[in-house]
Amino acid sequence: MASKNIQNQWIVHLATLGIGALLGYTYYHKRTTQRQPSSKSKSNSSSALTINTNNIELPTDIDEYFSIALSAAHEAGELINKFINDKQSKSDSLSTKSNVRDLVTQFDKNCEQIIVTKIKSAFPTHRFIAEESYSDSGSTRYNITNDLTWFIDPIDGTTNFVHAIPLCCVSIGLRFRKIPILGIVHCPLLNETFHAMLGRGSFVTNHKTKKTTKLQTNGTKFDNDEAMKQAIILMEASSNRSEKTANGMMRRMHSMLYGKEVRAIRMLGTCAIDMCWIAMGRADIYFGGRNNKIGPKPWDFTAGEVIVSEAGGITCLPEGKVFDCTQGRVLCCNNIETAQYVVAMALYKPGDI
């Protein structure tokens, strides 16, 4: 009877949190905090590219973390939906950061405030590293500790948002002991929300059909030239326009288009959606960035990392090292065999970084 009362209290509590709570309870609520170790065996060569997460136990309140964060993502998404076609409001609030192509709007800041306020009010002891409020004071290490830390990109794909291109999203990730354990990428204009927890699977919810599907990367091993002819590649152009950055990007494109004759290259303009599309099997290989000063930041990667890994994919550094979200570059692939093949291509030369 006591356990029934506890369960009923949980249902009532989560129901008050709206859609975020409902999804949290339906897909992730467990009576055990011990996650199940991955059944996938890792070879010695693959372990050189992957982080060992078998010793990570999910916090006891992980389901509530997920529910609150998902609710916050939807609330921020409502703001994106409201203003996506409001050219005047976006123009009036537009400013730049590192250069004229590195855009930010007041809506980025408003979305971040919504998310941080909602999560912090529920979990005041947690740490936050969010794009619009973070100041690294010249540091590129971000002081990532073992504490529970939220990484927030309130609008990933701000340039797309400014130009009313629907490829933009809210990205919220949680690290524990520096390992990504929870990820939410809410794409309000696409009516999709990607979400994952370490050891519990990766999912996408389609809000039009109201269906949630377990994610699985494309099972093809792109580990030879013939297979690569079927690969869909995602990459991004940095806001940095130096000759060194441009030459490196063009050489990597040439290697894929001419050297490997891949099926297509696409630039979506958002790191988080790039990674989710790898997880969903819409694309097979994503690479981008340059270094910790010119390249994506930890808030761009954290949610996507766990979504990709739980779908069977891998995120690593392009030069063949275990992924470090502070390094500003990424290789994200549908499986380990593809990653090993792309690493061997040496897309990034020492001079690029």
C-alpha distance (Angstrom), angle and dihedral (degrees) to the residues before:
residue distance angle dihedral
M1 . . .
A2 3.80 . .
S3 3.80 92.2 .
K4 3.83 89.4 49.8
N5 3.79 90.9 52.8
I6 3.79 90.7 49.6
Q7 3.77 91.3 50.2
N8 3.82 91.6 48.4
Q9 3.80 90.4 50.2
W10 3.80 89.4 52.6
I11 3.80 92.2 50.8
V12 3.80 92.4 50.2
H13 3.80 92.1 45.1
L14 3.79 94.4 49.1
A15 3.79 93.6 44.2
T16 3.79 89.1 62.7
L17 3.78 89.7 61.4
G18 3.82 93.6 64.7
I19 3.78 124.3 -142.4
G20 3.78 93.8 -12.8
A21 3.76 92.6 58.4
L22 3.78 93.2 43.0
L23 3.79 92.2 54.9
G24 3.78 91.1 43.4
Y25 3.77 92.9 54.9
T26 3.79 95.7 41.3
Y27 3.79 99.0 50.3
Y28 3.76 108.3 23.4
H29 3.78 113.0 20.9
K30 3.80 108.3 120.6
R31 3.78 133.7 167.7
T32 3.79 91.1 -135.5
T33 3.79 129.4 64.8
Q34 3.79 93.5 -160.0
R35 3.78 107.5 97.6
Q36 3.77 119.4 -145.3
P37 3.82 114.3 -104.0
S38 3.79 114.4 -114.9
S39 3.77 113.8 -91.3
K40 3.78 91.2 -149.2
S41 3.77 112.9 102.9
K42 3.78 117.2 -137.1
S43 3.77 122.6 -144.2
N44 3.78 121.0 -141.1
S45 3.80 90.2 -104.7
S46 3.81 93.4 51.3
S47 3.80 93.3 46.5
A48 3.81 87.9 62.7
L49 3.82 87.3 67.1
T50 3.80 101.0 37.8
I51 3.79 137.1 69.2
N52 3.80 117.0 -123.6
T53 3.80 106.9 -122.6
N54 3.81 99.2 166.4
N55 3.81 92.8 106.2
I56 3.80 94.5 52.0
E57 3.81 115.1 105.5
L58 3.78 117.0 -164.3
P59 3.82 115.0 -117.6
T60 3.80 115.1 -101.1
D61 3.82 91.7 -114.5
I62 3.81 95.8 48.5
D63 3.82 92.8 118.8
E64 3.77 91.7 55.7
Y65 3.81 90.5 46.0
F66 3.77 88.5 55.1
S67 3.80 94.8 46.4
I68 3.80 94.8 50.0
A69 3.82 93.2 44.7
L70 3.79 93.0 48.0
S71 3.78 90.7 49.9
A72 3.83 89.3 50.3
A73 3.81 91.5 49.4
H74 3.81 91.0 53.4
E75 3.79 91.7 47.9
A76 3.82 91.0 52.3
G77 3.80 89.1 45.2
E78 3.79 90.2 58.0
L79 3.81 88.7 59.5
I80 3.81 90.9 50.8
N81 3.81 90.3 49.9
K82 3.78 91.9 48.9
F83 3.80 96.5 53.3
I84 3.82 104.6 28.7
N85 3.83 91.6 103.7
D86 3.80 97.3 33.2
K87 3.81 98.9 105.1
Q88 3.78 95.4 174.2
S89 3.80 96.2 52.1
K90 3.79 91.7 47.2
S91 3.80 92.4 47.2
D92 3.80 92.6 49.0
S93 3.83 91.6 51.8
L94 3.81 98.1 41.4
S95 3.80 121.9 121.2
T96 3.81 137.6 150.6
K97 3.80 135.9 -120.5
S98 3.82 122.8 -168.6
N99 3.83 94.3 0.3
V100 3.81 141.9 -13.0
R101 3.82 91.2 -81.8
D102 3.82 94.3 50.9
L103 3.80 97.8 85.0
V104 3.78 132.1 -170.1
T105 3.80 130.9 175.9
Q106 3.76 134.9 -165.4
F107 3.80 85.9 -107.7
D108 3.82 90.5 63.8
K109 3.79 88.0 55.5
N110 3.81 93.8 43.6
C111 3.80 92.3 50.1
E112 3.79 90.6 49.1
Q113 3.79 91.3 50.8
I114 3.80 90.6 51.3
I115 3.80 92.1 51.4
V116 3.80 98.7 42.0
T117 3.80 94.0 44.5
K118 3.80 93.0 50.1
I119 3.80 95.6 47.2
K120 3.80 96.1 39.3
S121 3.80 92.9 50.7
A122 3.81 88.7 56.2
F123 3.82 97.2 39.1
P124 3.82 108.9 24.4
T125 3.82 94.9 170.2
H126 3.81 94.5 59.8
R127 3.80 122.3 102.2
F128 3.83 124.1 -124.8
I129 3.78 132.5 -151.5
A130 3.80 106.4 -179.6
E131 3.78 127.5 170.0
E132 3.78 102.6 -123.8
S133 3.81 98.6 40.1
Y134 3.79 100.2 36.8
S135 3.80 118.0 105.4
D136 3.78 115.0 -174.0
S137 3.82 95.3 -175.1
G138 3.79 91.2 -142.4
S139 3.80 95.1 -44.4
T140 3.81 120.0 122.5
R141 3.81 97.1 -170.4
Y142 3.82 96.7 76.2
N143 3.82 91.5 -148.8
I144 3.81 92.3 -101.2
T145 3.81 107.5 -172.8
N146 3.80 135.9 -177.7
D147 3.80 89.9 -95.4
L148 3.78 122.9 107.3
T149 3.80 101.9 -85.4
W150 3.80 129.7 -178.8
F151 3.80 119.3 -145.4
I152 3.78 112.0 -159.1
D153 3.79 133.2 -172.6
P154 3.80 102.7 178.9
I155 3.81 94.4 -165.5
D156 3.78 114.3 12.4
G157 3.78 104.1 -168.1
T158 3.81 98.7 35.3
T159 3.81 92.3 166.2
N160 3.79 89.3 54.9
F161 3.80 89.5 48.7
V162 3.81 91.9 50.8
H163 3.81 90.6 51.7
A164 3.84 93.8 43.3
I165 3.80 92.6 -113.0
P166 3.81 106.1 151.6
L167 3.82 94.8 -136.7
C168 3.79 98.6 100.9
C169 3.77 131.2 105.2
V170 3.78 150.2 175.8
S171 3.80 111.1 -106.2
I172 3.82 121.1 -163.6
G173 3.79 122.5 171.7
L174 3.80 133.5 172.5
R175 3.80 126.1 -150.6
F176 3.80 125.7 -163.5
R177 3.79 118.7 -173.2
K178 3.83 83.9 -3.4
I179 3.83 91.4 -62.6
P180 3.83 120.1 117.7
I181 3.81 106.8 -116.7
L182 3.79 103.1 163.8
G183 3.78 133.8 30.8
I184 3.80 135.4 -178.8
V185 3.80 124.5 179.5
H186 3.79 110.5 178.7
C187 3.82 116.2 -168.3
P188 3.82 103.2 -170.9
L189 3.80 96.4 179.7
L190 3.80 92.1 49.8
N191 3.82 92.3 44.9
E192 3.81 90.5 -126.7
T193 3.77 134.2 121.5
F194 3.80 121.0 -169.3
H195 3.79 116.5 -160.6
A196 3.79 139.4 167.9
M197 3.79 144.5 168.7
L198 3.77 125.3 -155.2
G199 3.80 109.4 -92.4
R200 3.80 94.2 1.1
G201 3.78 103.1 81.5
S202 3.77 139.2 -103.8
F203 3.82 124.9 -91.4
V204 3.79 144.2 179.3
T205 3.78 123.2 -149.1
N206 3.81 117.9 -153.7
H207 3.79 106.5 -153.7
K208 3.80 93.9 -162.4
T209 3.78 95.1 56.7
K210 3.83 93.0 27.5
K211 3.80 88.6 -134.6
T212 3.79 127.3 135.1
T213 3.79 118.6 -152.6
K214 3.79 130.4 -167.5
L215 3.79 110.1 -117.3
Q216 3.78 124.6 -124.7
T217 3.78 126.9 172.8
N218 3.80 121.4 -125.4
G219 3.81 105.4 -77.0
T220 3.81 95.2 -143.7
K221 3.80 115.2 116.9
F222 3.79 106.2 -135.6
D223 3.79 92.1 -162.8
N224 3.82 101.2 128.0
D225 3.79 138.7 44.6
E226 3.79 94.6 -103.3
A227 3.80 94.0 52.4
M228 3.81 91.0 47.2
K229 3.80 89.4 64.9
Q230 3.80 87.0 73.4
A231 3.81 96.3 47.1
I232 3.80 125.1 115.2
I233 3.80 110.4 -146.7
L234 3.79 127.4 -157.8
M235 3.79 121.7 -163.0
E236 3.78 137.4 155.6
A237 3.79 136.5 -135.8
S238 3.78 111.4 -130.7
S239 3.79 119.5 -127.9
N240 3.82 84.5 -122.2
R241 3.82 111.0 96.8
S242 3.79 101.3 -170.0
E243 3.79 117.5 138.4
K244 3.81 90.4 -116.9
T245 3.81 92.4 54.7
A246 3.80 93.7 44.2
N247 3.81 94.3 47.0
G248 3.79 92.4 49.9
M249 3.79 92.3 49.3
M250 3.81 93.3 47.7
R251 3.82 91.9 48.2
R252 3.82 90.7 52.7
M253 3.81 90.8 48.6
H254 3.81 90.4 49.2
S255 3.80 90.4 50.2
M256 3.79 91.3 54.3
L257 3.81 99.3 39.0
Y258 3.78 101.0 38.8
G259 3.79 103.8 17.9
K260 3.82 97.9 44.1
E261 3.83 100.6 16.9
V262 3.79 91.8 -138.7
R263 3.79 118.9 -167.1
A264 3.81 95.4 -113.3
I265 3.80 146.4 -24.2
R266 3.79 120.6 -140.7
M267 3.82 133.3 -174.4
L268 3.80 111.4 -156.0
G269 3.80 97.4 175.9
T270 3.81 95.8 -128.2
C271 3.78 127.8 83.8
A272 3.81 94.6 -157.4
I273 3.80 94.2 54.5
D274 3.81 90.1 43.9
M275 3.79 89.1 58.7
C276 3.80 93.9 43.9
W277 3.79 90.7 52.2
I278 3.80 89.0 54.2
A279 3.82 88.3 51.5
M280 3.79 91.4 49.3
G281 3.80 95.4 47.0
R282 3.80 95.2 -115.4
A283 3.80 88.1 119.9
D284 3.79 134.9 14.5
I285 3.81 111.3 -152.3
Y286 3.79 130.8 28.8
F287 3.78 125.6 -178.7
G288 3.77 133.4 164.1
G289 3.77 149.5 132.6
R290 3.79 131.8 63.7
N291 3.80 116.8 -137.2
N292 3.80 142.3 -22.2
K293 3.80 92.1 -79.5
I294 3.81 98.6 40.3
G295 3.78 108.8 37.7
P296 3.81 146.3 50.6
K297 3.78 118.9 -40.3
P298 3.84 133.8 -134.6
W299 3.82 91.9 -91.4
D300 3.83 88.4 58.2
F301 3.82 93.1 55.3
T302 3.80 111.9 31.3
A303 3.82 101.0 80.8
G304 3.80 92.4 39.9
E305 3.80 93.5 50.7
V306 3.80 95.1 64.3
I307 3.82 93.2 38.3
V308 3.82 90.3 54.8
S309 3.80 96.8 43.0
E310 3.80 93.6 48.4
A311 3.82 89.1 51.5
G312 3.81 91.6 54.6
G313 3.80 99.5 -96.2
I314 3.78 132.8 118.4
T315 3.78 135.5 -129.7
C316 3.80 118.6 -161.0
L317 3.78 141.5 142.1
P318 3.83 113.5 -76.8
E319 3.80 91.8 -121.1
G320 3.80 90.6 61.4
K321 3.79 104.6 -94.7
V322 3.80 132.8 124.7
F323 3.78 109.4 -80.4
D324 3.79 118.5 -91.0
C325 3.81 112.7 -173.0
T326 3.81 91.6 -153.6
Q327 3.81 96.0 61.5
G328 3.81 97.4 79.1
R329 3.81 98.9 -129.6
V330 3.76 135.1 82.8
L331 3.78 146.8 -172.5
C332 3.79 113.8 -161.9
C333 3.81 119.2 -179.2
N334 3.78 139.9 175.3
N335 3.82 92.9 -116.5
I336 3.79 143.4 -4.6
E337 3.82 94.9 -97.2
T338 3.80 91.2 56.9
A339 3.80 91.0 46.5
Q340 3.80 92.6 51.8
Y341 3.81 90.9 49.7
V342 3.81 93.6 49.3
V343 3.81 91.8 45.9
A344 3.81 88.2 54.6
M345 3.81 88.6 55.4
A346 3.84 88.0 67.7
L347 3.79 93.7 -142.4
Y348 3.80 89.2 172.7
K349 3.77 116.5 59.0
P350 3.82 120.3 -158.5
G351 3.79 89.7 -107.9
D352 3.81 91.9 55.9
I353 3.77 93.9 65.9
